[in-house]
Amino acid sequence: MKNRSVPADILLPHVTYRHVADAIAWLTTAFGFEEHYRYGSDPLDGAQMHLGDAWIMVHRARGASLTPAQLGYGTQSLTIFVDDVDAHFQRAKAAGATIVEELQETVYGERQYGVEDLDGHKWLFSQHARNVSPDAWGATVAKGR
């Protein structure tokens, strides 16, 4: 069954922001996300957004749900796969995003860069560059995989 209110099939991360409306505008400008819907009023409680097939929920910080900027440290990072990571990198830089990892090709075959958003969340934007076996760069594949 498909649900138009929750279109993600595998994972739908929830990302906390101090000001949801500002986050929507920033994620749209810097990263190219598109808003699917928003809910709540003054202040805005949350929204669902997507970049291609990658979907996220953004919601307002309250109670024990705080942003990395409020906590003073990061709690996780999100990786989003894009079709043209070079163009995406230029878009994020032009929007004033804080680049924390320059655009590069990794030993595991990804062309990617790292960026921090307006509330301190860490993001990796990536594009497949080469098909590399995990054992070729030193990883150990779990038995049965």
C-alpha positions as CSV (number, residue, x, y, z in Angstrom):
1,M,0.0,0.0,0.0
2,K,1.2,3.5,-0.7
3,N,0.4,6.5,1.5
4,R,0.6,10.0,0.0
5,S,1.2,11.5,3.4
6,V,4.3,9.4,4.0
7,P,5.8,8.6,0.5
8,A,9.2,7.3,1.7
9,D,9.5,3.6,1.3
10,I,12.6,2.9,3.4
11,L,13.6,5.8,5.7
12,L,12.0,9.1,6.7
13,P,14.4,11.1,8.9
14,H,13.0,13.8,11.2
15,V,15.3,16.8,11.5
16,T,14.8,19.5,14.2
17,Y,15.1,23.2,13.5
18,R,14.6,26.2,15.8
19,H,12.5,28.0,13.1
20,V,10.8,25.7,10.6
21,A,9.8,28.4,8.1
22,D,13.5,29.6,8.0
23,A,14.6,26.0,7.6
24,I,12.2,25.4,4.7
25,A,13.5,28.5,2.9
26,W,17.1,27.6,3.6
27,L,16.8,23.9,2.5
28,T,15.1,25.0,-0.6
29,T,17.7,27.6,-1.6
30,A,20.9,25.9,-0.5
31,F,20.1,22.2,-1.2
32,G,17.2,22.3,-3.6
33,F,14.7,20.5,-1.4
34,E,11.0,21.0,-2.4
35,E,8.2,21.3,0.2
36,H,5.5,18.7,0.0
37,Y,3.3,20.0,2.9
38,R,3.5,22.0,6.1
39,Y,1.5,21.8,9.3
40,G,0.8,24.0,12.3
41,S,0.6,27.7,12.4
42,D,2.3,30.4,14.4
43,P,4.9,29.1,14.9
44,L,5.0,26.5,12.2
45,D,5.3,23.0,13.7
46,G,6.8,21.1,10.7
47,A,6.9,20.2,7.1
48,Q,7.7,17.3,4.8
49,M,10.2,18.0,2.0
50,H,12.1,16.1,-0.7
51,L,15.1,16.3,-3.0
52,G,14.4,13.8,-5.7
53,D,13.5,10.5,-4.0
54,A,15.0,11.6,-0.7
55,W,12.3,12.6,1.8
56,I,12.7,14.3,5.2
57,M,10.4,15.7,7.9
58,V,11.5,19.0,9.5
59,H,10.0,19.9,12.8
60,R,10.2,22.6,15.4
61,A,12.6,22.3,18.4
62,R,10.8,21.9,21.7
63,G,11.1,20.0,24.9
64,A,14.0,17.5,24.6
65,S,14.1,17.7,20.8
66,L,16.8,20.3,20.2
67,T,19.1,21.2,17.3
68,P,22.9,20.6,17.2
69,A,23.3,24.4,17.5
70,Q,21.3,24.4,20.7
71,L,23.0,21.3,22.1
72,G,26.5,22.5,21.1
73,Y,27.3,19.2,19.3
74,G,26.1,17.1,16.4
75,T,24.1,14.0,16.9
76,Q,24.0,12.4,13.4
77,S,24.6,13.2,9.7
78,L,22.4,12.6,6.7
79,T,23.6,11.4,3.3
80,I,21.6,12.4,0.2
81,F,22.4,11.0,-3.2
82,V,22.1,13.5,-6.1
83,D,22.5,13.2,-9.9
84,D,25.1,16.0,-10.2
85,V,27.1,16.5,-7.0
86,D,29.4,19.1,-8.6
87,A,26.4,21.3,-9.5
88,H,24.9,20.7,-6.0
89,F,28.2,21.7,-4.3
90,Q,28.3,24.9,-6.3
91,R,24.6,25.7,-5.3
92,A,25.3,25.1,-1.6
93,K,28.4,27.2,-1.7
94,A,26.6,30.0,-3.5
95,A,23.9,30.0,-0.9
96,G,26.5,30.5,1.9
97,A,26.3,27.0,3.3
98,T,29.2,26.0,5.6
99,I,31.3,23.4,3.7
100,V,32.9,21.1,6.2
101,E,34.3,18.6,3.7
102,E,35.4,19.7,0.3
103,L,34.1,17.9,-2.8
104,Q,36.3,14.8,-3.3
105,E,36.2,11.2,-4.5
106,T,36.4,8.7,-1.7
107,V,38.3,5.4,-1.5
108,Y,34.9,3.7,-1.6
109,G,33.9,5.2,-4.9
110,E,31.7,8.1,-4.0
111,R,32.1,11.7,-5.2
112,Q,30.8,13.7,-2.2
113,Y,31.1,16.8,0.0
114,G,30.1,17.6,3.6
115,V,28.1,20.7,4.6
116,E,26.5,22.1,7.8
117,D,23.1,23.7,7.7
118,L,21.7,26.7,9.5
119,D,21.0,24.8,12.7
120,G,24.3,22.7,12.8
121,H,23.0,19.5,11.1
122,K,25.7,17.7,9.1
123,W,24.9,16.6,5.6
124,L,26.8,14.6,3.0
125,F,25.8,14.9,-0.7
126,S,27.1,12.1,-2.8
127,Q,27.1,10.7,-6.3
128,H,28.4,7.2,-7.3
129,A,31.7,7.6,-9.1
130,R,33.0,4.1,-9.2
131,N,31.8,0.6,-8.4
132,V,34.2,-0.5,-5.7
133,S,34.0,-3.7,-3.7
134,P,34.1,-3.0,0.1
135,D,37.0,-5.4,0.6
136,A,39.0,-3.4,-2.0
137,W,39.3,-0.5,0.4
138,G,39.6,-2.4,3.7
139,A,36.1,-3.1,4.8
140,T,35.0,-6.6,6.0
141,V,31.8,-7.8,4.5
142,A,29.4,-9.5,6.9
143,K,28.9,-13.2,6.3
144,G,25.9,-14.0,4.2
145,R,26.0,-10.7,2.3
